[in-house]
């Protein structure tokens, strides 16, 4: 038996499950079928704020239901705080207003965590607390496990994610994150529909994992006797819809990638991908601004939002009075609500010196104001890298060694060398420098334009600059939020490339058209990276499997066939909904905005 299961067993014994049978023996059902309520707690709080202290509305009958989150007993009075989906309200339970049996239940059987229904009138106490003056109540669900205590709450980060239901009970603001998430998804749909897009659904199980370069999850279909992949993108099937004649399509869906887990990455995540015929990547920039700003207005009512301004609790007291600034590296802070080990801010200020018995202190992490007012900054990757390093990668042409030598001389914040081993072109070196040096500095909304062709196999060649593509990525708070490009619709530029050797046998009519291109280069690049990483793994003890590039890049031949029928000029974009919700809910980790994130098996 694991420690976790043993703890639960002990807790159940404390709660004494024989109470359930005792209640049934007296004719009470501790797990009710339904309860007719007249009001939510918020409706009562809003509707009776006008009452004077001590005033009772005896002629008003109300019925509410919710979970008990606090309980206090004083002789002939019992006060309980009940929470439902809308808020909380106090139950005022007086011995003279209840049967003797019910009052005895309040004292001996009712626990914090139980769900009850209560009938009564409305009263505002002498201290100004709006309450339901209880005349009758029923246990609707008897809780067998105790909730975390009120003062400390649920602070175990792993348990918060593993038992999200307890997290939501103990920390009500967690439920607000998922309410905001629902608003964001709803607003995205409204925005897309207002621009004439229609929502479609594409397969989750696919014969080829295409549309991105990522390690897929593989499953097996018994009846068909074939392996299938969980999709790593919705892109290729949405483009098929354009070929079929739909001109504006989008899909909000789950994506699955068998890769590493971090504060920014979860193996399953949610994106929206959209495609519009007869438009280019400029159109997608405008649409990205429209989607994000509408979501911000729907959730905040303004276009300036504070990110990562929250209270943390220090595990080591390193200052003795308020107003002392400390380096975040020495604060050893653990997010009180967000579960981050070190706040992503440059400094902390002690605002409240409070002893918790372990020399813990209260800190305030100063965050950043993100301005979402349009228009947003638009810069090319080349200019941003030159601005940060002083190096103009255009000057190297195709001289890979000179580009690598220049990159090796760049100092990074961590003083680590930029990884260049798998870089097979100047474009790859440029991208590696950008990701290492520039990306984290893009705090305010920034469109990074015109990526090298070597790392953009599905993007259209730039109409003015050779070697580049019409592609952008949107960054906010140093995180990629979106990725878009003018779509590559030339079947020759894509068709022959993904595994030329295989197509040479299957489509000899295309062999003489062109023997090099995007998909072939993509597979070659992947194989080069795969070989480099394999070599590195052999020379490094304990290398994590998440760095493994041993998976194969599969070719979606049916997609290539669809292009031969003709796809209209188009642009497409993918936006990460989880990361957008992180921004709009001030969440430090992607696991804070996914209700049930993937976790390691508990030992």
C-alpha positions in Angstrom: 0.0 0.0 0.0 1.4 3.4 -0.9 1.8 6.2 1.6 -0.9 8.2 -0.2 -3.4 5.3 0.1 -2.5 4.6 3.7 -3.0 8.3 4.5 -6.5 8.2 2.9 -7.4 5.1 4.9 -6.3 6.8 8.1 -8.3 9.9 7.3 -11.4 7.8 6.5 -11.1 6.2 9.9 -10.9 9.6 11.5 -14.1 10.6 9.7 -15.7 7.3 10.9 -17.7 6.0 7.9 -20.1 4.2 10.3 -21.8 7.7 10.4 -23.2 6.9 7.0 -24.9 3.7 8.2 -26.0 5.5 11.3 -27.8 8.1 9.3 -29.4 5.5 7.1 -30.6 3.7 10.2 -32.4 6.8 11.3 -34.1 7.2 7.9 -31.7 9.8 6.4 -30.0 9.3 3.0 -26.5 10.8 3.2 -26.2 10.8 -0.6 -29.3 12.6 -1.9 -30.9 12.4 -5.3 -31.6 16.1 -5.7 -32.3 19.3 -3.9 -34.6 22.1 -5.0 -32.9 25.4 -4.4 -34.4 28.9 -5.0 -31.2 31.0 -5.0 -27.5 30.8 -5.4 -25.3 32.4 -2.7 -24.5 35.3 -5.1 -28.1 36.0 -5.8 -28.7 36.2 -2.0 -25.7 38.4 -1.4 -26.7 40.7 -4.3 -30.4 40.8 -3.4 -30.2 41.5 0.3 -27.3 43.8 0.7 -29.7 46.6 1.8 -30.6 44.9 5.1 -29.6 46.7 8.3 -27.5 44.9 10.9 -29.7 42.6 12.9 -32.6 42.8 10.4 -34.5 39.6 9.6 -36.7 39.0 6.5 -39.0 36.5 8.2 -41.5 36.5 5.3 -38.9 35.4 2.7 -38.3 31.7 2.2 -35.0 30.7 0.5 -33.4 27.4 -0.2 -29.7 27.0 -1.0 -27.1 24.2 -1.3 -23.4 24.0 -1.1 -20.3 22.6 0.5 -19.4 23.5 4.1 -16.0 25.3 4.2 -16.1 26.7 7.7 -17.9 25.8 10.9 -18.1 27.4 14.4 -20.2 26.3 17.4 -21.1 28.5 20.4 -23.4 26.8 22.8 -26.9 27.1 21.2 -25.6 28.7 18.0 -23.7 27.1 15.1 -22.4 29.2 12.2 -21.4 27.5 9.0 -20.0 29.0 5.8 -21.4 27.3 2.6 -19.9 27.7 -0.8 -21.5 27.0 -4.2 -20.4 27.8 -7.7 -21.2 31.5 -7.3 -19.8 32.4 -3.9 -20.3 31.9 -0.2 -22.9 32.7 2.5 -23.2 32.1 6.2 -25.8 29.7 7.7 -27.1 30.9 11.0 -28.3 27.8 12.9 -30.1 28.5 16.2 -31.1 25.6 18.5 -34.6 27.1 19.1 -35.3 27.1 15.3 -34.3 23.5 14.7 -35.5 20.1 16.0 -33.4 18.7 18.8 -32.3 15.9 16.5 -31.1 18.2 13.8 -29.2 20.5 16.2 -27.5 17.4 17.6 -26.5 16.4 14.0 -24.9 19.8 13.6 -22.8 19.3 16.6 -21.8 15.6 16.1 -22.2 14.6 12.5 -21.9 17.6 10.2 -18.3 18.1 9.1 -16.4 20.6 7.0 -16.5 19.3 3.5 -20.0 17.9 3.7 -22.5 19.2 1.1 -25.8 20.3 2.6 -29.1 21.9 1.5 -30.8 24.4 3.8 -34.1 26.2 4.0 -34.9 29.3 5.9 -35.2 33.1 5.9 -32.7 35.9 5.4 -31.0 37.6 8.3 -28.2 40.1 8.7 -26.3 39.5 11.9 -25.5 42.3 14.4 -21.9 42.2 12.9 -23.3 42.8 9.4 -22.9 39.2 8.0 -25.7 38.3 5.6 -26.9 34.8 6.6 -29.6 32.2 5.9 -31.5 31.8 9.1 -31.8 28.0 8.9 -35.2 26.3 9.7 -34.4 23.0 8.2 -31.4 21.3 6.5 -30.4 18.0 4.9 -27.1 16.3 4.3 -26.8 15.9 0.5 -23.4 14.3 0.4 -21.4 13.1 3.4 -17.6 13.7 2.9 -15.4 10.9 4.2 -12.1 12.7 3.7 -11.2 16.0 5.5 -10.3 19.1 3.6 -7.0 20.9 4.0 -7.1 23.2 7.0 -8.3 26.7 6.3 -5.1 28.5 7.3 -2.4 26.6 5.3 -4.7 25.6 2.5 -3.4 23.1 -0.1 0.2 24.1 -0.8 1.7 20.8 -2.0 2.2 21.6 -5.7 2.1 18.0 -6.9 -1.0 17.3 -4.9 -2.7 20.4 -6.3 -2.3 19.1 -9.8 -2.9 15.4 -9.0 -6.0 16.1 -7.0 -7.4 19.2 -8.8 -10.8 18.7 -7.2 -9.3 19.2 -3.8 -7.3 22.2 -5.1 -10.5 23.8 -6.4 -12.2 23.3 -3.0 -9.2 24.6 -0.9 -8.3 27.4 -3.3 -11.5 28.9 -4.8 -9.4 31.2 -7.2 -8.3 28.0 -9.0 -11.9 27.5 -10.3 -11.8 31.1 -11.5 -8.9 30.2 -13.8 -11.1 27.6 -15.5 -14.0 30.0 -15.7 -11.7 32.5 -17.4 -10.5 29.7 -19.7 -14.1 29.0 -20.8 -14.6 32.7 -21.5 -11.5 32.8 -23.6 -12.5 29.8 -25.7 -16.0 31.3 -26.1 -14.7 34.6 -27.2 -12.3 33.0 -29.7 -15.3 31.2 -31.3 -17.3 34.4 -31.4 -14.4 36.2 -33.0 -13.9 33.6 -35.7 -17.6 33.4 -36.5 -17.8 37.2 -36.8 -15.1 37.0 -39.5 -17.0 34.3 -41.4 -15.0 31.3 -40.4 -16.7 27.9 -39.8 -15.6 25.4 -37.2 -14.7 21.9 -38.5 -13.5 18.7 -36.8 -10.5 16.7 -38.1 -9.2 13.2 -37.0 -7.3 12.8 -33.7 -6.1 9.3 -34.9 -4.1 9.7 -38.0 -2.2 7.4 -40.4 0.7 9.9 -40.5 1.8 12.4 -37.9 2.1 15.6 -40.0 1.9 19.3 -39.8 4.8 19.7 -37.3 8.0 18.1 -36.3 7.3 16.5 -33.0 7.5 13.0 -31.4 4.0 11.5 -31.7 2.2 9.1 -29.5 1.6 5.8 -31.3 -1.3 3.5 -30.7 -2.6 0.3 -32.5 -6.0 -0.3 -34.0 -6.8 -4.0 -33.6 -9.6 -4.3 -36.2 -7.6 -2.5 -38.9 -4.3 -4.2 -37.9 -2.4 -0.9 -38.2 -0.5 1.6 -36.1 -2.0 5.1 -35.8 -0.7 8.3 -34.4 -2.4 10.8 -32.1 -2.2 14.1 -34.0 0.6 16.5 -33.5 -1.2 19.2 -35.4 -4.5 19.8 -37.2 -2.9 21.6 -40.1 -2.8 19.2 -42.9 -6.5 18.1 -42.6 -7.6 21.7 -42.4 -5.8 22.5 -45.6 -7.6 19.6 -47.3 -10.8 21.5 -46.4 -9.5 24.5 -48.4 -8.8 22.2 -51.3 -12.4 20.9 -51.0 -13.8 24.4 -51.4 -14.3 25.8 -47.8 -12.5 29.2 -47.7 -12.4 30.0 -44.0 -12.0 27.2 -41.6 -10.8 26.7 -38.0 -10.6 24.0 -35.4 -10.1 24.2 -31.6 -8.7 20.9 -30.6 -6.4 18.9 -28.4 -2.8 18.2 -29.7 -0.6 15.4 -28.4 3.2 15.4 -28.5 5.3 12.8 -26.8 7.9 15.2 -25.5 9.2 16.9 -22.4 7.1 18.5 -19.6 7.9 22.0 -18.2 6.1 25.1 -17.1 5.5 25.8 -20.8 4.9 22.3 -22.2 2.4 19.6 -21.5 2.1 16.4 -23.6 -1.5 17.3 -24.5 -2.5 20.9 -25.1 -5.1 23.0 -26.9 -4.7 25.1 -30.0 -6.8 26.9 -32.5 -5.7 26.6 -36.1 -7.3 28.7 -38.8 -6.9 28.9 -42.6 -8.2 31.6 -44.9 -8.2 31.3 -48.7 -7.0 34.3 -50.8 -5.1 35.9 -47.9 -1.4 36.1 -46.8 0.4 36.3 -43.5 -0.4 40.0 -43.1 -4.0 39.0 -42.7 -3.1 36.6 -39.9 -1.2 39.2 -38.0 -4.4 41.4 -38.0 -6.5 38.4 -36.9 -4.1 37.5 -34.1 -4.3 41.0 -32.7 -8.1 40.9 -33.0 -8.4 37.5 -31.2 -6.1 38.4 -28.3 -7.5 41.9 -27.7 -11.1 40.6 -27.7 -10.2 37.9 -25.2 -8.5 40.5 -23.0 -11.5 42.7 -23.1 -13.8 39.8 -22.3 -11.8 38.7 -19.3 -10.3 42.0 -18.0 -12.3 44.8 -19.6 -9.0 46.5 -20.5 -6.0 46.0 -22.7 -3.3 46.4 -20.1 -2.8 43.3 -17.9 -0.4 42.6 -15.1 1.5 39.4 -15.5 3.2 37.5 -12.6 2.3 40.1 -9.9 1.4 37.8 -7.0 2.2 37.0 -3.4 4.8 34.3 -2.6 5.9 32.8 0.6 9.7 32.7 1.3 11.2 29.5 2.8 14.2 31.4 4.1 13.9 34.8 5.9 16.7 36.9 4.4 15.5 40.3 5.5 14.1 41.7 8.8 12.0 44.6 7.8 9.6 45.7 5.0 11.0 47.4 1.9 14.2 45.3 1.6 14.8 44.3 -2.0 16.2 40.8 -2.5 17.5 38.9 -5.5 15.0 36.3 -6.7 17.8 33.8 -6.9 18.3 34.0 -3.2 14.7 34.3 -2.1 14.1 30.5 -2.5 10.4 31.4 -3.0 7.6 29.1 -3.5 4.4 30.5 -5.1 1.7 30.5 -2.6 -1.0 30.0 -5.3 0.9 29.4 -8.4 3.3 26.7 -7.5 6.5 28.2 -9.0 9.9 27.6 -7.3 11.4 30.9 -8.4 9.3 33.9 -9.5 10.0 35.0 -13.1 10.7 38.5 -12.0 14.0 40.4 -11.4 13.5 41.2 -7.8 11.3 40.8 -4.7 10.3 43.2 -2.0 9.4 42.2 1.5 6.0 43.7 2.4 5.1 41.9 5.6 7.5 40.3 8.0 5.4 37.5 9.5 6.8 34.5 11.4 5.3 31.1 10.5 7.5 29.1 12.9 10.1 28.3 10.2 11.4 31.8 9.7 9.1 32.2 6.7 8.2 35.7 5.4 5.7 37.2 3.1 7.0 38.6 -0.2 5.4 40.5 -3.0 6.7 39.6 -6.5 6.6 42.6 -8.7 5.3 41.7 -12.2 5.1 43.3 -15.6 2.4 45.3 -17.2 1.6 43.9 -20.7 0.2 46.4 -23.1 -2.1 44.7 -25.7 -3.1 48.0 -27.4 -2.7 47.8 -31.2 -0.7 47.9 -33.3 1.9 45.5 -32.0 5.6 45.6 -32.8 6.6 43.9 -36.0 10.3 43.0 -36.6 12.2 40.5 -38.7 14.2 37.7 -37.1 17.4 39.1 -38.7 16.9 42.6 -37.3 16.1 41.3 -33.7 19.2 39.1 -33.7 21.3 42.0 -35.0 19.8 44.3 -32.4 20.7 41.9 -29.6 24.1 40.7 -30.7 25.4 43.2 -33.3 25.8 40.3 -35.8 24.2 40.6 -39.3 23.6 37.0 -40.3 22.7 38.2 -43.9 26.4 38.9 -44.4 27.4 35.2 -44.1 25.4 34.1 -47.2 25.7 30.3 -47.1 29.0 30.3 -45.2 28.0 27.9 -42.3 31.3 27.8 -40.5 31.6 31.6 -40.3 28.1 31.8 -38.9 28.9 29.2 -36.3 32.1 30.9 -35.3 30.2 34.2 -34.9 27.5 32.5 -32.8 30.1 30.9 -30.5 31.3 34.3 -29.5 27.9 35.4 -28.3 27.6 35.6 -24.5 24.3 34.3 -23.1 22.7 35.1 -19.7 23.5 31.6 -18.4 27.1 31.8 -19.8 26.4 28.5 -21.6 27.4 27.9 -25.2 24.8 28.1 -27.9 24.0 24.6 -29.1 25.2 24.4 -32.8 26.0 20.8 -33.2 22.8 20.0 -35.1 22.8 23.2 -37.2 23.1 22.3 -40.8 22.7 25.8 -42.4 23.1 29.5 -41.6 19.3 29.6 -41.2 19.5 27.0 -38.4 22.3 29.0 -36.7 20.3 32.2 -36.9 17.2 30.4 -35.4 19.3 28.9 -32.6 20.8 32.3 -31.7 17.3 33.9 -31.7 15.8 31.2 -29.4 18.7 31.4 -27.0 19.4 35.2 -26.9 16.3 37.0 -28.1 13.2 35.1 -27.4 13.0 35.6 -23.7 13.4 39.3 -24.0 10.2 39.7 -26.1 7.9 40.6 -23.2 5.5 43.0 -25.0 3.5 41.6 -28.0 5.9 41.2 -30.9 5.5 39.6 -34.3 8.8 38.1 -35.4 8.8 38.0 -39.2 10.4 36.3 -42.1 12.0 33.0 -40.9 14.7 31.1 -42.8 13.3 28.7 -45.4 15.3 25.8 -43.8 13.2 25.8 -40.7 9.8 26.6 -42.4 9.0 23.6 -44.7 5.3 24.5 -45.1 5.7 28.3 -45.6 5.6 30.1 -48.9 9.0 31.6 -50.1 9.2 35.3 -49.4 8.2 37.3 -52.4 11.1 39.8 -52.0 13.9 38.2 -50.0 15.5 34.9 -51.2 16.2 32.3 -48.5 13.3 33.6 -46.3 9.7 32.7 -46.0 6.5 34.6 -45.3 6.2 33.4 -41.8 5.8 35.0 -38.3 5.6 33.9 -34.7 3.9 35.9 -32.1 5.7 36.3 -28.7 4.3 37.7 -25.5 6.1 37.5 -22.1 9.0 35.7 -23.8 6.7 32.8 -25.0 5.5 31.8 -28.4 1.8 32.4 -28.5 1.2 31.9 -32.3 2.8 30.7 -35.5 1.6 31.6 -39.0 2.6 31.9 -42.6 1.5 32.4 -46.2 0.8 28.7 -47.1 3.0 26.8 -49.5 0.5 25.7 -52.2 2.9 24.6 -55.0 2.6 20.8 -55.2 6.0 20.5 -56.9 7.6 22.5 -54.1 6.1 20.1 -51.5 5.2 16.9 -53.2 8.5 15.4 -54.1 10.2 16.3 -50.9 9.0 14.2 -48.1 10.9 11.0 -48.7 12.0 11.3 -52.3 13.3 7.7 -52.4 9.8 6.4 -51.6 8.1 8.6 -54.1 10.6 7.9 -56.8 9.2 4.4 -56.9 5.6 5.3 -56.5 5.5 8.5 -58.7 8.1 8.2 -61.4 6.2 10.9 -63.4 7.3 13.4 -60.8 11.0 12.4 -60.5 12.1 14.7 -63.3 10.1 17.7 -62.1 12.4 18.5 -59.1 14.6 16.4 -56.9 15.0 18.7 -53.9 12.6 20.6 -51.8 11.0 21.3 -48.4 9.8 18.0 -47.2 12.9 16.2 -48.3 15.0 18.8 -46.6 12.8 18.6 -43.4 13.5 14.9 -43.2 17.2 15.3 -43.9 17.4 18.0 -41.1 15.5 15.7 -38.7 17.9 12.8 -39.5 20.9 15.1 -39.0 19.6 16.2 -35.6 18.7 12.6 -34.8 22.3 11.5 -35.5 23.8 14.4 -33.6 21.6 13.8 -30.5 22.2 10.1 -30.6 26.0 10.8 -30.5 25.5 13.2 -27.7 23.3 10.8 -25.7 26.1 8.1 -26.0 28.6 10.5 -24.6 26.4 11.8 -21.8 25.4 9.7 -18.8 21.7 9.9 -17.7 20.5 11.8 -20.8 16.7 12.3 -20.6 14.5 10.5 -23.1 12.7 13.8 -23.9 15.8 14.8 -25.9 15.5 11.7 -28.1 15.1 12.3 -31.8 14.9 8.7 -32.7 11.4 8.8 -34.0 10.7 8.8 -37.7 9.2 11.8 -39.6 6.3 10.3 -41.5 5.0 11.4 -44.9 1.4 12.2 -45.4 1.1 11.2 -49.0 -2.7 11.9 -49.2 -2.0 15.5 -48.3 0.5 15.8 -51.1 -2.1 14.3 -53.4 -4.7 16.9 -52.3 -2.3 19.7 -53.3 -2.1 18.3 -56.8 -5.8 19.0 -57.2 -5.1 22.7 -56.4 -5.2 24.6 -53.1 -6.1 28.3 -53.3 -3.6 31.0 -52.1 -4.1 31.0 -48.4 -2.6 31.9 -45.0 -2.9 29.9 -41.8 -2.2 30.4 -38.1 -2.0 28.3 -34.9 -2.5 29.9 -31.5 -1.8 28.2 -28.2 -4.9 28.6 -26.1 -3.2 27.3 -23.0 -0.5 30.0 -23.2 -3.0 32.7 -23.9 -5.0 31.7 -20.8 -1.8 31.7 -18.8 -1.3 35.3 -19.8 -4.9 36.3 -19.0 -5.1 34.5 -15.7 -1.6 35.5 -14.5 -0.5 31.8 -14.3 3.1 30.9 -14.1 2.8 27.3 -15.4 0.8 25.7 -18.1 -0.3 23.1 -15.6 -2.2 25.9 -13.7 -4.5 26.3 -16.7 -5.0 22.6 -17.6 -7.5 21.1 -15.2 -5.8 17.6 -15.2 -2.2 17.8 -16.4 -0.1 14.8 -17.1 2.1 13.9 -14.1 4.6 11.2 -13.2 3.3 8.1 -11.5 3.1 8.6 -7.8 5.4 6.3 -5.8 
